[in-house]
Amino acid sequence: MRITDILSKEKIISSLKGSEKSEVVDELLDLFKNDERVNDLGEMKNAVMEREKIMSTGVGKGFAIPHAKTNSVNEIVAAFGKLDTPIDFQALDEQPVNLIFLLVGKENLVGPHIKLLSRISRMMNKDEFRDSLIKAKSPEEIYSLFEEEEKQYFEAI
């Protein structure tokens, strides 16, 4: 499964408005209002925030990947957002975060969920890719960057 199979332009925010972790996560989760793949948006939000309490998903280098597994979704869903001004996300490297990839999977889809988390982490670990995302101005441009990066990734395998 590719990232671009689960991420659409409509689920990308090129300029998040929130100034703290819960606000930006809520902004991304709100993209799933009236999404037929989500059975219970409130439970989905709860699952993501409960996972965040266990350990911050701010993995470092200005990137966070809030995620959860819950039966409040029918399939794996994703959203991406970036902040013009980085915020404190209690990241592992203690640096502020400005790139956020939200991933929520169904309880019984553990394998694909873990593979996607790994792929996203590998892509976001590349300085050049992160820099390109930061400079991107629109959801379309951000989506194209993910498409191009995945092409390179799949060709390298």
N, C-alpha and C positions, 0 to 999 in steps of 0.2 A: 504494500500500500504506500502510495506517495503522499507527501504532505499536500500537494496540490489537488489530490483526490478528496481531501476533507476540508481544505481551506478555500473559500471563495472570496471574490472581491467585495461582496456584500458584508462579509464578516471581518473586514479590515478597517481600522480607524487610524488615519494617518496623523492625527493630532488629538490625542486623549486630553481631556480637560481636567481630570482629577489631580489632586495634589497629595494624596496619600494612597497607600496600598489598597485599602478596601474600596475606595472610590473608583480607581482605575479598573480593578477586577470587576466591580459592578457594571461599569461602562461596557466592558467586553461581554459580560454575561447578558446584559440587556439587549444585545444584538440577537438573542435567541427568543425574544418575545414573539409569540405566534409562529414559532418554527415547529413544523410537524414532527421533527425528530426529537423534540423535547416534551416529555410527559408532564413534568413538574419543574418549572423554572425555580421556584423557591427551594425545592430540595436540591436541585443542581447547584445553586448558589451556596447552600449550606454545606454540601459535600466538598466544594472547592475551598471554602473558608475553614472547614474542619481540618482538611489536609494541610492547609497553611499553618494552622496552630501547632501541628506536630513538628514541622521544621520548615523554615522559609524556603520557597522555591526560587528565590533570587540566587541564581547559580554563580554569578560573577560576570565580570567584564561588561557591566551595564545591562545584563539580560536576566529575565525571570520567566519561568515556565509554570505558572500555576496550573495544577492539574488535579483530577480526581477520577475515581471510578464510582458510578452510581447507576442504579436501574431507573433513574428519572430521565434517562435518554434511551433512544432505541438503537442508536449507533454512535460511533465516535464522531464528535463534533469539535471544531476548532475555530479560534478567532485570534487575530493579531492586532496589536496596537503599539503606537510609539508616542512618546512624550517629547514635547519641545524642551521642557525643563525636567531633568532627571529627578526622581524622588527616592526617598529612603524606602527600601523594600526588605530591610534586615538581611541583605544579601550575604552570602558566605564570605565574600572578600571585603565586606563592609563598605562597598562602593555603591553610589546611587544607581538606579535602574532607569533606562529610558526605552527599552524594547521588551515587550511582553507578549508571549505566545501562550494562549489558553488552550488546554486540551482536556476534554472530558469524554471518558469512555464508559461503555456499559460494563457492569460488573464481570460478566463472563467473557469479555474480549480482552483478557489480560495480555496475551501474547502480542497482538497488533498494537495495543496501547504502549507497551514497553518498547517495541521496535520504533514506533513513531517518536516517543520521547528521546530515544537514543539518536535517531536521525536528526531531529531538531537540534539537539545538543551539539552534535558534531558540526552541523552547518553553522550554528551560531558561535561556535568556537573560532571560526575563521574571521580574523580582524577585517579583512577586505569586504566580506559579505556584510558584517555588522555595519561597517562604515557606509556601504551602499544603501542599506536600509535606513540609516539615520538621515541620509541626504534625500531620500525619496520623498516626493511631495504628495502623491495620491495613492489611493488603494490600488489602482490599476498598475502603477509603477512598482509598488511593493509586491503585488502578486507576480508580476513579470520577473522580478528578482528571484523570488522563490522558484519559479519555473526554470529559469536559467541555471540556478544553483543546483537544482535537482538533476537537470540534464548532465551537468558535470559529474555529479555524484554517481549517477547510474552508469555513466560511461567509464568511470574509474573502477567499477566493481568487476 
